[in-house]
Amino acid sequence: MPKKNKLSAHGEFKILETSIQVIQKGLTDGKLTSEDLVKFYLARIDKYDQQGPKLNCIITINPNALKEAIVLDQERKTKAPRGPLHGIPIVLKDNFDTFDLPTTGGNKAMAKSQPSKDAFLTKKLRAAGAILIAKVNLHELARAGTTMSSLTGQTLNAYDLTRTPGGSSGGTASAVAANFALAGMGTDTVNSVRSPASAESLVGFRPTYGLLSRSGIIPAALTQDMAGPITRTVADAAFLLNVLAGIDPTDPVTTAATGHIPTDYTTYLKKEGLHGKRLGVVMAIVGKDPEVSKIFNKALADLTALGAEVVYIEDPNFDTVKILTECDVQVYESNPNLDDYLKTLGPNAPVHNCIELIASGTLDQSIQKLLNESQALRPNNLTDPNYKLTLDNGVALRELVTKTFYHHRLDAFVYPHQQQLVAKISDGGQPGRNGILASIAHTPAITVPGGFSPPNADAALGVPVGIEFMSLQWNEPTLFEIAYAYEQATNHRRPPNLSP
């Protein structure tokens, strides 16, 4: 990979793998422009998503991105920047509402679904000056973990074209990994921000439930849904969280964030952040894959060398298969939550409810499989007596997590995000993911690059493996201290050879 990328109007400035703050300084100092950035990223999208390896992660390119960049460059010269993301290109998972672009959920029947206004978080990004350069693929309606949709098809992993990019935010991950933008946004109901981050050597952050708004995002299950950034560095995740965190009057769960939002998350980026930390290794979910185990054991050795104390937690109640079976509410909430969202699109919406969506015959076969094997997307399930039992199981898990943290005086849990390597596309599924623990616990969790499996013919660098840290509610500052210290000491992130 070349160390510098030549920009004709501004000499040479390194764009590939560069952080938001460094790019922002370059823009401020006049070493490059937002127009340069947008042209650079659009060229890469054309070369590596539409041609080249055909990663197939883009659903819609913003046709006004270049015009927006030129306007923002002029504003930078004549006025103060709009915010910390002024002129920064971002990709958006295509379940975030955008007033000027369709919001499809990856579904053919919704290909021309046009919201009348931005999602709350979309509006925040624009207000901070971000350029939404493209909307990207997701596992259809964010319902599974391999990023396959009826509208766009299968998104590929930028490190190994035979493997999935994780999911459901796999389009965001492939785009960020291949440097199609500086960062991206995803959503996470079970694993869906952190799974793609693990699969593509990225940072994925799921905040405490309620720290970010869900208004204007196509829902999967509102008891578990949360949005989060996917970035190449921990610092960029903290930088984005500064922009995104906040109370939304139209999303009641965000009122819980009152008093829990620090002035600046980046102040917790400390290279010595692991000193004195107590980390609980959740033995029920470390997995048995020898390649993952080797990387995870190396991570534990590194964490210890960096000043952390490791405590082994032996409790079968943290087994993620058990948690998925007993606590996941998607089967009950999916239909009514989606129906409520579709009502917001008005009478001219391409589909008005789940019954119409199913009847359209457009759902990807993976979603149809869910329909055949469970009650997902079937008529309203909120009256099912098992729904309350499942909710109660979630409450019990949250109590267990809190009790375990206090009993062992922990700062965070640590485990591999995936118990085995990210799946081959031919496998048809994505087993062994551990993200459900934080999703049900309503706690923050961050996945950080942990290394690669041995290289092979399909993966020149090997297959990425992510290490996940999870803390108690509102302990985002602690997670940033831990994750940043680990990232800076190990430096596992490597850009994919397939998009140099």
Secondary structure, 3 states (H helix, E strand, C coil): CCCCEECCCCCEECCCCCCHHHHHHHHHCCCCCHHHHHHHHHHHHHHHHHCCCCCCCEEEECCCHHHHHHHHHHHHHHCCCCCCCCCCEEEEECCECECCECCCCCCHHHCCCCCCCCCHHHHHHHHCCCEEEEEECCCHHHCCCCCEECCCEECCECCECCECCCCCCHHHHHHHHCCCCCEEEEEECCCCCHHHHHHCCCEEEECCCCCCCCCCECCCCCCCCEEEEEECCHHHHHHHHHHHCCCCCCCHHHHHHCCCCCCCHHHHCCCCCCCCCEEEEEHHHCCCCHHHHHHHHHHHHHHHHCCCEEEEECCHHHCHHHHHHHHCCHHHHHHHHHHHHHHCCCCCCCCCCHHHHHHCCCCCHHHHHHHHHCCCCCCCCCCCHHHHHHHHHHHHHHHHHHHHHHHHCCCEEEEECECCCCCEHHHCCCCCECCHHHHHHCCCEEEEEEEECCCCCCCCCCCEEEEEEECCCCCHHHHHHHHHHHHHHHCCCCCCCCCC
